[in-house]
Each structure stands twice: as structure tokens, then as C-alpha cells.
């Protein structure tokens, strides 16, 4: 096992200061607009101390805790994708005569408080946007300047199913620089370990003492307990093939009766990467920009070609999303496009549940075979 170290509660401030001293803009969880979202933080006081969030299909609520946990929440509607693959990005800009303006270098950022499912989502986006034959240069530049501080989960949400996807609640097999588990009893400490040379250097700089056997045991127990209390589960064996066999199943029409095609699920998803491009010209004609913004396969015009959209019905668009996420993503990238964070369930206005719909399709096929 990698050496574990103990960081006192008050020492969390030293960690944030050390990251800032290395030139990183520290981005972490904070209370904002009635949710726990990610924003710039300057000290641990900016964290959602003593707050948690409750997740159910179509429902998200903040609630006070009876302790001073810094990471006692699940996940909010925003993912780290907004910093690596931003909602709006200028990919070309020109001034007088339309000479191209050079893009500024991306800022160095430390992502502070990354959940294991989110580490997995970053790995998925790495494969999609920086691991293929064609590399997204902007993504690759931003990704290369990020320091990852992960926090393993002690509190699964009502819509979490990371254990089914093999993406949490521990960081086992994930890529990060530092990882930690928050232990509240008998003393409030963070059990910390390094996942990279840069992380090990930071631990050495902070002069942390080795964690006690009791601290390590409690940290391990917490994460194992979280794994046993997932709010959802998804049976994944044969799932890509199941979806591929049932492209014309009537279940898609049944889901479409409820689906608003509002695009919420794709906007909160930490792995969805679809975009569209449009050009902008200043009113005086002196400058022009080519801008890339997030798009969604639920948008009617997303599949538009000459003559009309390929997926004109809500049923076709929902089927496209779930089959890409859980089936054809394997064909393209050799992995699932879903990390089990549950955001698409929580933030669906009508509470459509990807795990329930996949299970319903499996049950219908098994019943047909048995009958």
C-alpha cells in the first residue's frame, strides 16, 4: 500500500496555500446559487463546511450536517468538465484584416475535492479529446496544467451507482496527484497519499506525519461502507449488446412520453462532449470570432443534414443518448461513457432514471425469451 499520511483539519489551509504558492488557481467545492458547485477558493473556509446534498430522481436539496465535514456532500450539477472542455470557447479570433490572434496560455489549476467518479470522467474525456488520432489542442493544453486533489467518498447519494461502473467510491486504479479521505472521529483528520511525483513532493513540503493504523482503518471502513450504500445499481454484463439488439423496442416510445428533450442530462454529464460551432462578427466589422459551444444529441438540430434531422422524434434522441453512453461508446473508445455519478437522474426534471430504463429493457427481453 502507498504510504498514508495524516493532515490535521487546520492543515488543510496549508495545503491550499502550498498549491497557490506553486502558481495554481485552486478550484474547489463551494456553496453557490443554492447548490454545491465548483469555483475559485482561497482557503478551506470557502468549502461547504457542515453541508450535504440529497439526491433523488428529479430532486436535489441542500441540508445542514451535524458536524463540520469539509467534504460531506455528494456532487452538484457542475463537473470539472466546465474547466477542461468549457461551455463556450473561442477557437479562432481575428482583428483588423482578420489576422489570427494567438490564444492565451491556459491557467494552471488545482482541482480540489475531485470525487473518484469524476476522476473517471476526466479519464474518459482524456481518451476522447486527447487520446485519439485527432487531439483537441485546447483541451490537451488545459489538461496538462491541472493538479488533481481527489477525495474518496464517505456519503453516497440517492442516485449514485459508481460501484456498478467500477469508478468509485475509492480512487483505486484512477489517476490523481493527491488523494484523501476525511475522517471525523475520534479526531478530525485527512488521510492523504500521493498518486504522482508532484503529489509526493507536496507531501514532503508539508512535512506530514504518517497516519496511524487507526486512521487508515477508519478511512478504509468509511469508503467500504459507502460502497455498500449506493442509491442505485446498474447491471453491466452484456449491456452494450443488449442495447444494440433492441434499437426498435417500444420502450423508447414509452420513455419519450416523459422526456422533455430539455438537454439537462447531457449538460450535467461529466463525459458528454458534443459541441456546435458558430461565427460572430462585431457590429463594426473590425473583429470576428469562431466560437464553440456545448450542444446536445437531444437538440432537434444536432442531427440535421440536408433535408432535415436524422433523429426527429424524442424517442430516437433518447435512444441515441443511452445507447451511445452505454453501448457504442465502447466501440469508439473502448470504455463506457457513463461513470455512475447519477447527475443525469438527479437533474432530469421528470426523474428519468438511466439505471431503471436499462433494467426495464433487460427485463423485457428476458421475459420475451422466457415466454
C-alpha positions in Angstrom: 0.0 0.0 0.0 1.2 3.5 -0.8 2.2 5.4 2.4 -0.6 7.2 4.1 -0.1 10.5 5.9 -2.2 12.5 8.3 -3.2 16.1 7.6 -4.8 17.8 10.5 -8.0 19.8 9.9 -6.2 23.1 10.3 -3.5 21.8 8.0 -5.9 21.9 5.1 -5.2 25.6 4.8 -1.5 24.9 4.4 -2.3 22.6 1.5 -4.4 25.2 -0.3 -1.6 27.8 0.4 1.0 25.4 -0.9 -0.9 24.9 -4.1 -1.4 28.6 -4.6 2.3 29.1 -3.9 3.1 26.8 -6.8 1.1 29.1 -9.1 -2.1 27.1 -9.2 -5.6 28.7 -9.2 -7.4 26.5 -6.7 -10.9 25.4 -7.8 -13.0 23.6 -5.2 -16.5 22.9 -4.0 -18.4 25.9 -2.5 -22.0 26.9 -1.8 -23.3 28.9 -4.8 -26.8 29.6 -6.1 -28.4 27.1 -3.8 -26.1 24.2 -4.9 -22.7 22.9 -4.2 -20.7 23.9 -7.2 -17.1 24.4 -8.2 -15.5 27.8 -8.1 -12.2 29.5 -7.1 -11.3 29.1 -3.5 -8.7 30.9 -1.4 -8.9 28.9 1.8 -10.8 26.0 3.3 -13.3 28.5 4.7 -14.7 28.6 1.2 -15.6 24.9 1.3 -19.2 23.8 2.1 -18.4 23.2 5.7 -21.2 21.4 7.5 -23.4 21.0 4.5 -24.5 18.0 2.5 -26.8 17.4 -0.5 -29.6 14.9 -1.0 -30.3 13.4 -4.4 -33.3 11.6 -5.8 -34.7 11.4 -9.4 -35.6 14.9 -10.4 -34.8 16.3 -6.9 -31.7 18.0 -5.3 -31.7 19.6 -1.9 -29.1 21.1 0.4 -29.2 20.1 4.0 -27.1 21.0 7.1 -25.0 18.3 8.7 -24.5 17.9 12.4 -20.7 18.1 12.1 -18.1 20.3 10.3 -17.2 18.0 7.5 -15.5 19.8 4.6 -16.4 17.1 2.0 -19.7 15.8 3.4 -21.6 16.2 0.2 -22.0 14.1 -3.0 -21.8 16.0 -6.2 -23.5 19.1 -7.6 -24.8 19.9 -11.1 -21.4 21.1 -12.3 -18.5 18.9 -13.2 -14.8 19.6 -13.8 -15.6 19.4 -17.5 -16.6 23.1 -17.5 -12.9 23.9 -16.8 -11.3 21.4 -19.2 -13.9 21.4 -22.0 -15.6 24.8 -21.4 -19.3 25.6 -22.3 -18.1 28.4 -24.6 -14.6 28.6 -26.2 -13.3 30.9 -28.8 -11.3 28.7 -31.2 -10.3 31.5 -33.6 -10.3 35.3 -33.3 -9.1 37.9 -35.7 -8.6 41.6 -35.6 -8.1 44.2 -38.3 -7.7 42.5 -41.6 -8.7 39.3 -39.8 -5.2 38.3 -38.7 -5.5 35.5 -36.2 -4.9 36.5 -32.6 -2.8 34.0 -30.7 -4.7 32.1 -28.0 -3.5 32.9 -24.4 -2.0 30.0 -22.5 -4.4 28.2 -20.1 -4.1 28.9 -16.4 -2.5 26.4 -14.0 -5.4 25.0 -11.9 -5.6 22.7 -9.0 -8.9 20.8 -8.8 -9.5 20.4 -5.1 -12.0 17.8 -4.0 -12.4 15.6 -7.1 -14.6 12.6 -6.5 -13.5 9.2 -7.8 -16.3 9.1 -10.4 -15.1 12.5 -11.6 -11.6 11.2 -11.9 -13.0 8.5 -14.1 -14.9 11.1 -16.1 -11.7 13.1 -16.7 -10.0 9.9 -17.8 -12.9 9.4 -20.3 -12.5 12.9 -21.7 -8.8 12.4 -21.9 -9.4 9.4 -24.1 -12.0 11.1 -26.2 -10.3 14.6 -26.6 -6.6 13.9 -26.2 -6.1 10.2 -26.7 -7.3 9.7 -30.3 -5.7 10.3 -33.7 -7.2 13.8 -33.7 -6.3 15.8 -30.5 -8.3 18.7 -29.2 -5.3 21.1 -28.6 -7.2 23.4 -26.3 -8.3 20.5 -24.1 -4.9 19.0 -24.1 -3.3 22.3 -23.0 -5.7 22.8 -20.2 -5.5 19.2 -19.0 -1.7 19.3 -18.9 -1.7 22.2 -16.4 -4.1 20.6 -13.9 -3.1 19.2 -10.4 -5.7 16.7 -9.2 -6.6 16.5 -5.5 -9.1 13.7 -5.1 -11.4 13.0 -2.1 -12.8 9.5 -1.7 -16.5 9.2 -0.8 -18.0 8.5 2.6 -21.5 9.7 1.6 -23.1 8.1 -1.5 -26.1 9.9 -3.0 -29.5 8.5 -3.7 -28.7 8.4 -7.4 -25.1 7.2 -7.3 -24.1 4.0 -8.9 -20.3 4.3 -9.2 -19.8 0.8 -7.8 -21.7 -0.7 -10.7 -19.4 1.1 -13.2 -16.1 0.4 -11.3 -15.4 4.1 -10.8 -15.8 4.6 -7.0 -16.2 5.3 -4.2 -12.4 4.7 -3.9 -9.7 6.1 -6.2 -8.3 2.6 -6.9 -7.0 2.5 -10.4 -7.6 6.2 -11.0 -5.1 8.9 -12.0 -4.5 11.8 -9.5 -1.8 13.7 -7.8 -3.1 13.6 -4.2 -6.0 11.7 -2.7 -7.5 11.9 0.7 -10.3 10.6 3.0 -11.9 12.8 5.5 -12.1 11.1 8.9 -14.2 12.9 11.5 -13.8 10.6 14.6 -12.2 10.3 17.1 -10.3 13.4 15.7 -10.9 15.4 12.5 -8.1 14.5 10.1 -7.5 13.8 6.5 -5.7 10.6 5.5 -3.6 11.6 2.5 -1.5 9.8 0.0 0.3 10.6 -3.3 -0.5 9.4 -6.7 2.3 11.1 -8.6 5.7 12.5 -8.1 4.2 16.0 -7.9 1.9 14.8 -5.2 4.8 13.2 -3.3 6.8 16.5 -3.5 3.9 18.4 -2.0 3.5 15.9 0.9 7.2 16.3 1.6 6.9 20.1 1.5 4.0 20.0 4.1 6.1 17.7 6.3 3.2 15.4 7.1 3.4 12.7 9.7 2.5 9.1 8.8 -1.2 8.3 9.5 -1.9 5.9 12.4 -3.2 2.4 11.8 -6.5 3.5 13.3 -6.8 6.5 11.0 -6.1 4.3 7.9 -8.6 1.6 9.2 -11.3 4.2 9.7 -10.7 5.7 6.3 -10.9 2.3 4.6 -14.0 1.4 6.6 -15.8 4.6 5.5 -15.2 4.1 1.8 -16.2 0.4 2.0 -19.4 1.4 3.9 -20.2 4.0 1.2 -19.8 1.3 -1.5 -22.4 -0.8 0.3 -24.9 2.1 0.4 -25.2 3.1 -3.2 -28.5 4.7 -4.1 -28.7 2.9 -7.5 -27.2 -0.1 -9.3 -26.7 -1.0 -12.9 -26.2 -4.5 -14.2 -23.5 -4.0 -16.9 -22.8 -7.5 -18.1 -23.8 -7.8 -21.8 -25.3 -4.3 -21.6 -23.8 -2.9 -24.9 -25.1 -5.9 -26.8 -28.5 -5.7 -25.1 -28.9 -2.1 -26.3 -27.7 -2.9 -29.8 -30.3 -5.7 -30.1 -33.2 -3.5 -29.1 -32.9 -0.4 -31.2 -36.6 -0.7 -32.2 -38.0 -1.7 -28.9 -41.3 0.1 -27.9 -39.7 1.1 -24.6 -38.1 4.0 -26.4 -41.5 5.5 -27.2 -42.7 5.0 -23.6 -39.7 6.9 -22.3 -40.3 9.6 -24.9 -43.7 10.3 -23.5 -42.0 11.6 -20.3 -38.8 13.0 -21.8 -38.8 16.8 -22.3 -35.7 16.7 -24.6 -34.5 19.6 -22.4 -30.8 18.5 -22.6 -30.3 18.7 -18.8 -28.9 15.2 -18.7 -26.2 15.9 -21.3 -25.3 19.3 -19.8 -24.7 17.9 -16.3 -23.0 14.8 -17.6 -19.2 14.9 -16.9 -18.3 13.0 -20.0 -20.7 14.3 -22.8 -18.6 16.2 -25.3 -20.9 17.2 -28.1 -20.4 20.8 -29.5 -21.5 23.1 -32.2 -19.7 26.0 -33.9 -20.8 29.4 -35.0 -19.2 32.6 -36.2 -19.5 36.0 -34.7 -18.7 39.4 -36.2 -18.6 42.7 -34.3 -21.1 45.2 -35.5 -18.4 47.5 -36.8 -16.8 44.6 -38.8 -13.4 45.1 -37.1 -13.2 41.7 -35.4 -14.5 38.2 -35.9 -14.6 35.0 -33.8 -15.3 31.4 -34.3 -16.9 30.1 -31.2 -17.5 26.6 -30.0 -20.3 25.9 -27.5 -21.8 22.8 -25.9 -24.5 21.1 -27.8 -26.6 18.0 -27.1 -27.9 15.0 -29.0 -31.3 15.9 -27.6 -31.4 19.0 -29.7 -33.5 18.7 -32.8 -30.9 20.4 -35.0 -28.0 18.3 -33.7 -28.5 15.6 -36.3 -29.7 18.0 -39.0 -28.5 17.3 -42.5 -29.8 18.5 -45.9 -33.5 17.5 -45.8 -34.0 17.5 -42.0 -32.8 15.9 -38.8 -31.9 12.2 -38.7 -33.5 11.9 -35.2 -36.7 13.8 -35.4 -38.5 12.2 -32.5 -37.8 12.4 -28.8 -37.7 8.6 -28.7 -34.9 8.5 -31.3 -32.9 11.1 -29.4 -33.3 9.4 -26.0 -32.3 6.1 -27.6 -29.2 7.8 -29.2 -28.1 9.2 -25.9 -28.4 6.0 -23.8 -27.1 3.6 -26.5 -24.1 5.9 -27.1 -23.4 6.3 -23.4 -23.7 2.6 -22.5 -23.0 0.7 -25.8 -21.4 2.4 -28.8 -19.0 4.4 -26.7 -17.3 1.0 -26.2 -16.9 0.7 -30.0 -15.5 4.2 -30.3 -13.3 4.5 -27.2 -13.0 1.1 -25.6 -14.8 2.1 -22.4 -18.2 3.1 -21.1 -19.3 6.7 -21.4 -21.0 6.5 -18.0 -19.2 6.8 -14.7 -22.2 6.3 -12.4 -22.3 9.8 -10.9 -26.1 9.9 -11.1 -26.3 13.5 -12.2 -28.5 12.7 -15.2 -31.0 11.2 -12.8 -31.0 13.9 -10.2 -31.2 16.8 -12.7 -33.8 15.3 -15.1 -36.9 17.4 -14.4 -39.2 14.4 -14.7 -36.8 12.0 -13.0 -36.0 9.6 -15.8 -33.5 7.1 -14.4 -30.9 5.6 -16.8 -30.4 2.6 -14.5 -34.1 1.9 -14.4 -34.6 2.2 -18.1 -31.7 -0.2 -18.8 -33.1 -2.6 -16.3 -36.5 -2.4 -17.8 -35.1 -3.1 -21.3 -33.2 -6.1 -19.9 -36.3 -7.4 -18.1 -38.5 -7.0 -21.2 -36.0 -9.0 -23.3 -35.7 -11.8 -20.8 -39.4 -12.0 -20.4 -39.8 -12.3 -24.2 -37.2 -15.0 -24.4 -38.8 -16.9 -21.5 -42.3 -16.5 -22.9 
